Each structure stands twice: as C-alpha cells, then as structure tokens.
Amino acid sequence: MDMGKIAVVGIEGFLDFQPQMVSDELQREGVSASAYYVHLPLLDRLRENPSEFRAINVARWLDRPENMAQIVAEIAPLVVDSDTIFMPACIGLDSEEPLLELQKQLGKPIYLLPTLPPSLLGIRLHEMLLRQFRRQGGIIMPGDKVTSVNCIGSRIESVNTRNHGDISLKASQFVLATGSFFNNGACC
C-alpha cells in the first residue's frame, strides 16, 4: 500500500516514541518519511514529571474537544507536504472520535503506532474484549485466585476461589486467564 510521503510526528518530551527512529527505518525500506516533533503547550504540566508523561495521560489531554484547535494548529504546518501521518498512540483513549476529528481537520490519514506498555491501543482492545465478554454473559473476577477445581471426568464442574471460600462457583464454561508473569501467571 502506497502511503505517499509520511510525516512521523512525535510529541516533544514524550520519551516512549522516537519519530526519528521510525522515520529512519521507513527510509531504509525505501519509504519517503520525515520526522517531526510537535510542542503542545497544553502538555507542559505533564512534562514536569516524566513518570506522568505517558500515553494514557497524554490521551486524557489530547482527547478533550477544547484542545483540538491547538493540536491542529501545532501539527498542520509540519505535515503540509506529507500525504500520511504516523503518530504515537496517545489519542483516542475511550473512543476513536478524537482521532477521527484530528484526521478530518488535518485532511490526511493518521496511523497510530503503539508505544511502550501500557499501550493505549492495548488498553482499548482490552476494554472492547471485556465489554463483549460481559455482553455474552461472562463474569470476571479480577484478583481472585482459583484454589481448587472440581471435575467430573474431563469436565470442570465447579471451582473454588480464594475470595469465595467454601462457595463453589458453577458454570457451563470457564476461561483460564492466568495473567502475566508479573501477576504469577502460569507458563507453559
């Protein structure tokens, strides 16, 4: 897919995304790309504390409709000669609306590239999957731990958990979601 000339736009002070590295790699692949940094004064408060200057916190500011004009004013001059924009995934935390509005106002397609965890795109995907699971009748018990499994043959009949003590939880289906290594998840 030919995207034309790509503008890779990073946010000044945002350490989790390096537009020059992305641009250099695209150029090595024969793609026309340029790296830019945008200074968004509305993010100055976050810049004061690097541990707060993460994708999720940036998105909380960029997603606000009252900030859209400033975002467009800062990015538009940088991308005049570009056909496509790549940005860090730090807009659209709860919905795609802010991204769609930014694309509309800039008049160019924007592609969001994942940043270091916690990734905004990963969080959005996680929330979508949770909503769908619940719509289909699933129940999630975060932080609970299975202490025993009661089987009939090869089928799980019920489970007991740390938080529910002696109360057996019965279901027609169970999902094993052990979590990550950091949450003592199982490794196979």
N, C-alpha and C positions, 0 to 999 in steps of 0.2 A: 504494500500500500504506500503510495507516494504522498507524503505529508508536506511536500514543498520545503521551504526554509523554516526551520524550527527555532523558536526562541525558548531557551531553558531559563526560566525566571525563578531565582531563589529570593529568599527574604533576608535582608541584612540582619546579621546576628543570630539567625536560625542555624544552629550547628548540625542539625540532623539531615541536612540536604545541601549538597555541594553542586551547584549548577555547572561549574567549570568541569568537574569530573564527568558529568553526564554528557555535556557538550563535546568534550574531548573524545569520549568513547563513540558517540554518534559519528563524529568526523572520521574516526578510524574505520568505521563501517561504510564510509562514503556518503554519509548524510550531511546536508548543509545545516549546521547548527551553530548558534551563538549563545554564550552565557551572559546573563544579566543578573544584577542584584537590585531589588527594589527596596527603598527605605519607606516603611509605612509608619509615620509618627504615632498612629493610634496604637502601635505595639510597643512604644517606648517603655511603658510600665513593666512589660514582661521582660524586656532586655536588661532591666536592673538586676534580675535574678535568673541566671542561666538555667537553673533547675526548673524554673517555671516556664521557660521559653520552649515549650514542647508543642507538638502538632495539635493536641486536643485543646490546649489553652489558646493557641493561635486561632483555631477554628471558632472558638467561642466569640472572639472579637471579629473575625472576618465574616462570620455568618450574620452579623447584625445588619439589617437593611439600612440603617442610618450611616453605616460605614462604607457602603458600596461606592458612592461617588468618589471618596478619597482613594479607594483601591483602584478604581478605573483610572483616575487622574494620574496616579503614580505608575501604573503598568502601561497604559496606552502609548506614551511616547517611546517606550523601549521596544515595542513589538510592531511598530509601523511597517517595517519591511519584512515581517515574518508572515507565514501562512498558518502556522500551528504553534500553540503554546504548550510547553510542558512546565508544570509547577509541582511543588511538593504537595502531598495530600494533606492539606491543612485548611480546607474549606469544605463545608457541607457535612458537619458532624451529625446532625439529626435528619437531614434530607438533602436532596440534590438541588433544591431550589436556589441556594446562593451561587452554586457553580453554574447552573443554567442561566441565571441573571448576569453573571460576570461574562460568560460566553456571548450572550446576546449584546451586551454593551460594548464589548471589545470587537465583536464581529468576526471572531475566529474560534475554531475548536480548541478546547483546552483538555489536556490529558493530565490526570493526577498520578504522580509517581509515589509509591509507598515510601514512608520514612522509617526510621528505627522504631521498634516497639515502644510503647503501644501505638500501633499504626491506626490512623483514622479509618482507613479502608477496612482494616481487620475488625475494628470496633463496629462499624456499620454493618458488615457482613454478619458478625456475631449477633447483633440486635435483630437483624432480619430473620436469622435462623431461629432465635429464641421465640420471636413472635409467631412464626409459622408452626413451630413445635407446640406452642401453647394453643394455637387455633385448632390444632388437630387433637387436642385433649391431653397433651403431655403436661406433666408436673415436674418441676425442677426443684431440687432441694440442695442449694449451694452450701458448701461447707459441711454437709453431713457425711458420714462415713459408714459404709456397709460393714457390719460386724459379723454377720453370718448369712448364709444363703440356704434356703430350704428347697431341695429338689425332689421331684418325683420322676424317676428315670433320668432322662437328659434335659428335662424341662424345669425351669425355675418356677416354683410355686409362689414363693414369697421371700422377702429379705427382711432382716432386722438391721436397724441402724443405730449409731451412737446416740443421736438426738431423740429417737423414738423408743429407746429402751426395749421393753418386752413386747411392744406392739409390733406385730408382723405386718409388713406392707405387701399387699397382694395386687397384682396387675396381670393383664394378659400379655404384656410385653415389658421388658426392662431394657434400658440403654446403659451400657457401661461407659461412663465418661470419667476417666480417672484423673484428668487434668494433666498438667505438665510435670516435668521432672522436679521443678521448684515446689510443686504442690504435692510431692510424694506420689506422683502418678506412676503407674506400672510401666515397665519397659519390657518389650518382648524381643 
